[in-house]
Amino acid sequence: MNNKTVEIDKIVLDESALNLLQMADFIHGGFGISPKFPNVSNLLFLLRYYDISGIEKFKDFVTLTCEKMIFGGIHDHLGGGFSRYSTDQKWLVPHFEKMLYDNALLVILFSEMYQITKEKIFRDTVEKTLDYILRVLTNKEGIFFSAEDADSDGEEGKFYVWSKREVASIVQSPLHQNIFCEYFDITEVGNFEGNNILNIKISVEHLARKYGLDVKEVNSIIAVNSTKLFDIREKRIKPQKDDKTILSWNALSISAFVKGYKITGKEAYLKTALTAVDVIETELKSKEGYLYRIYKQGKAKILAYLDDYAFYINSLLDLFEVKTDPRFVELTSNYTDVLIKHFWDEQENNFYYSSDLHESILTRTKVLYDLALPSGNSVSISNLIRLYHITGKTII
């Protein structure tokens, strides 16, 4: 690696932040019209830009977007977790598939939102989403599956939607039924092919005033009856799982559990992250010290790509922040050495997506932009900076 120094002009950050806001939907949150994806990388960038600029409108937009996603149908209000994207502008009708990486990235985003705002809704959503990952997407070894399908019993979304009649048969108290259905926007007509996708359009405070109850009473009514519906839903035919383990997505999940531990203090979240690392080090590592990308049914295959190494290094650095075990620094240093030796492009001063250990191909591609997943190059830059401040070792 060469020693060329490059100055980054803050104007680049200014222009990037302003360009993102030009695409922003200030009514419903998110970017563009439809379909709408969470675009967590963009939201995290705007949070960091708010931090360095102090300009409130950037934080306010991220807050709006997070709240709209949390209240919307893209969020599974009974079981936790978020679908991959919304098919409409308002976050109401999701493509019901749930991806591990989306949920991990959203936990990271909501954790940072809680650290900034101290709003309980963000902490609660972090816990609910992590508990969903633990309950549904964690295998017996302690690492994570990739996804849940959108379909069950041959029909998209069937597992998640409800008719008003079905809800009324479960929530039989007229008062409870009125409050529950108003809160979750459940009607006879429905909002999805004659059925209802649960979403929130009205506040608990409004319902408390309307029915002359305390906020705690309304929250209790919603919680008790949500549990009833969840228990009934668990008896339905469940969506199939994609039960392979992908290293990069698991690494994001490790970071998510560390973030969750930071804001909640729940030891179970830290233990989950540590267990996942132990499994990766045991099952997804070659005798030569190289990582594998895929693990399924006891077999690891396909040498890891840039994002696998980058996200995993990042997760180990996250762990080191809360548990100062020198093992994590040793592992990050070793894997960083692998990246530099086998992925680095000396001519353009960035990383290839594949290594020189992979099968020879005509053109080795590069991913330089943050898309649904962060770029392995951008995460690697952050990793190098963090590792330098920990070790003092000059790599570049």
N, C-alpha and C positions, 0 to 999 in steps of 0.2 A: 504494500500500500504506500502511496506517495504522501508527502508531507505538505501538500498544497493547502493553504488556508483560504476558505471562502467566507466572506461576510454576507450575512442575510439581512437585507434591508427590511425594516418594519413595514414599509409600504406594501410589500408582498402580502403580509398578514392583513393589513388594512383593506386592500383590494379584495382579498379572498373572502373576508368576513362580509363586506358590503355586497359582493356578488351573490353570496348565499342568501342574504336577506332579500335580494331582488327576486329570488325564486320562492320566497317564503309565503305560506298561507297564514295570514294573521287572524283569520277567523277560526279555522279548524286546526291550525298547527300543521307541521310537516312542510314538505316541499312539493310544489306542483299541484296537480288536480287529482287524477286517479290513473292507475292504481297508486296507492301510497305505501311506501316502505319506511321503516323506522329511520334509516340513514343515521345510525348512531354516531359514526365517525364525524359527520358534519356537525351534529349537535354537541359532541364533546369538544370539537374545535371552537365552536361559538362560546362555549363555557370558558375555555381557556382565553379566548380573545376578550371576553368580559373581564376576566381576572387581570389581564395586563392593561386594559384600556379603562376599566371602571365605567364603561358605558352600559347603562341599565337595560337598554332595549334588547341587547343580545341575550342577557340572562332571562328577560321577560319572555322572549320568544321561545327559548328552550323550555321554560316553565310551562307555557301554554301548550306546547307540543306534548310534553310528558303527561300533563293532566288529561289532555284529550285522548291520548292513547290508553291511559289507565281507565278512564271512564267509558271508553268505546267498546264495541263488540269484538275488536281484535284481541282484547284481554279476556281470558277465561275467568269470570268472576267467581265461579264455584270452585274450580280446581287449581287455579293459578296457571301462570304461563301465558305467553303471547303467541298468536299466529304469525305466520311469515309476513303477510302484508294485508292491507285492506283493499278491497276491490272498488271502493267508493271514496269520495273526498272526506267523509266525516268519520272515518275509522269504524264504521258500523258493521259492514259485512266483510268478514275476513275470507281469505283462502285459508281453510281451517288447519292446514298443515302447520305443525309446530317444530321449529328447528332449534337444535341445541345452541348454535352460535348466536342466533337472535336473542334468545333468552339470557345467555351469558352477557352479551353486550348491553342489553337493557338493564340488567342488574348493576353493571358497572356505572351506567349513566344515572340510574335512580339513586345509587349510593352517593355519587358526587352531588346530585341535586339535594339529597338530605344533608350532606355536609355543609352545603351553601345556605340552604333555606331553613333547615331544622323542621320542615313540614312533615308531620307524622305519616301522611299518605305515601311518601316516598319510602320511608323505612318499612311500612307495612307491606308495600308492593315488593320490595326487595325480599322480605322474609317469605311472602307467599310464593314468589317465583322460585326461590332457592328450594323451598319445601317441595314444590312441584318437581323440580329436577331430581331431588333426592327420592321422591316417591315413585316417579314414572321413568326417568331417564338414567337411573344409576343401576349398573349391573351388580351381581353378587360379589365381584372382585373389588368394586369400589371405583370403577371408572365409568364413563358416560356413553350412552347410546347417542345416535346422531339425530333422530327425529321421530315424530309421530305423524302418521299419514292423515290426510284430510278426510278420507272416506272411512265409514264403518258400515257394515251390512250392505255394501254396494251403493252407498249414498253419501255424497259430500255433506259434512256438517251434521249428519243425523244424530251423532252422539251428543252434540252440544245444544240443540235447539229444543224449544218447549212450546206446546199449545197452552192457551189460557185455561182450557178445561183441565189439562193434566196438572197444571200448577194449583188450580183450585181444589183438586182432589187430594193434594198433599198438604197445602196450607189451608186448613179448614176454618179457622177462626176468621169471621168476616173482617175484623179490624186488622189482623195480621195480613190477610189476603190483600186488602186495599193498600196497606203500606208497602208490602213486598212488591206488588205489581206496579204501583206507581214508581217506586224507587228504580226498578229494573226495566221500566218501559214495556211491560207485558200487557198486550191487548188481545181482544178477540180476533181482530184482523191480522195482527202480527206484523213483523217487519222483514220477514224472509220466507217467501213461498208459503205463506199462511201460518207459519210458526214464528216464534220469537227468539231472537238472539239477545241475550241479556246485555243491557248497556245502561248507563246511568245518565239521566238528564235532569235530575232534581236532587237537591241537597237534603241531607238528613235534618238540617236545621229547619228547612221549609216544612218538611213533613211533621216535625215536632210541633211547630206552631199550628199547623192545620188541624192536627188531631189532639192538641192540648196535652202533649206528652213531653217528658224530658228527652233530651238528645240521647242519653244513655239507654232509655227504654226503647227508642226507635232503633238504635244500633243493635240492641239485644234481639229485637224482633227480626231484623234483617239477618243477623248472624245465625240464630237458631233455625230459621227456615231455610237459609242457604245450606246449612248442614243437612237438613232433611232432603233437599233436592239433590245435593251431592251424593248422599247415600243411595238414593234411588237411581241416579245416573250411573253409579258404579256397577249396577246390575245389568246395564245395557251392553250390547256388543261393542267392545272397545276398538279404536283405530289400531291398525298394525304399527309396529315399531320398525324402524331401520336400526337394527341391532349391532351395526359395526361401530367401532371406535375410530374416530379420526383425531390424530394427535393435535392438530392446530385448534380444533373446536374444543377438545378436552382442556387444552392449555387456557383458552379463554374462560372456561368454566372454573378452572382452578383460581384464576384471577378474580372471578366473580365471587367465589366463596370467601376469598381473602377480604375482598371489599365488604361483603356482608358481615364478616367477623369484625371488621374494623368499626362498623357503625352500630352493631348490635351486641358485641361481646359474647356471642353464642359460640361456645367451644366446639359444638358439633360441626359448625361451618369450617372452622380451622382444621379439625380432624379430617373432614372430608377432603379438603385440599391436600393435606399431608398424605393421606392414603392414596389418592390419585397419583401423586408423584412417585410414591413407592411402587405402585403397579407399573407405571410407565418405565421406571428405571429397571424393573425386573423383566417385563414382558415386551417392551417396545424398543429394546436397545440391543445392538449386535455385539458380538464378542470384541469387535474392533472399536466399540464406543460410538458407533453411528446410530442414529435414531430411525425408526420406521414410522410410516405415516398411518397405516391401517392395522387394526387388530380386531380379529373376530374368531370366536370359538377356539380360543387358545393359540391362534396362529397369527404372527405378525408378518406383514408383507409390504412391499414398495418402500424404497428408501425415502426418508422425509425430504420435503421440499422447503423452500425458504420460509414460508409462513409457519410451517410446523416448528422449525427451529426458533424463529423470531418470537412467536407467541409463547412458546415453552420457556425460552429464556426470560421473557417478560414476567411470566407467572412465577418463576423461581425468584426473581428480584422482588416481586410483590410479597412472596413468602418471607424473604429475608428481612423485609421492613417490619414484620410483626413477630418474627421468630429468628433472632440473629444467630442462626446456626451456620458456621463457616462452610458446611457442606454445600449450601446453596450457592455461595460465591464460587466455590471450586467447580460446581457443575456449570454455572453460567459462563465461567471463564473457558472451560473446556469446550463447550458448545459454540461459544463465540469464535474460538480458534478454528473449529471445523467450518464455520460460516466463511471466515476470511480465507481459509486455505482452499475451499472447494466451491464457493459461490461467488467470490468477488471478481468483478470486471476491472482490471487494472487500467484499461483505456478510458472508461467512462465513469469510474469511481462510484459504482453502485453494485447491487447484488443481482445476479441472475435468479430466476425462479427455480431452476433445477441446478444440480451440482455437476461437477465433472465426474462424479461417481455413477450418475445415472447413465442409461443407455445413450450412446452417441446419437444425436439428432442434428439435422442440418442447421437449425437456428434455435438458440437458447433464448427463450422469451424472458421478458421482465414485466413486473407489475409495479408501477410507480404511483398509482393513484389509489386512494382509499375509496372502496366501493361498498358493497354489502358487508364485506369484511375489510378490516384495515389492511393496507399494503404491507407486505413483509419488509419492504425497504424502509418505510416510515417507522415501523415498530423497531426495526434494527437500529435506526439512528437514535431513537430514544433509549434503547438498551445500552448502546455504546456510551452514551452520555452518563447514564446511571451507573454503569459498571466502572467508568473512569472515576467518578466521585467516590465510589466505594473502595477501589483498589489503588487509585493513583497511577495505574498503568496506562501509558500512552500507546494506543494501538495504531492510530492513524498518523 
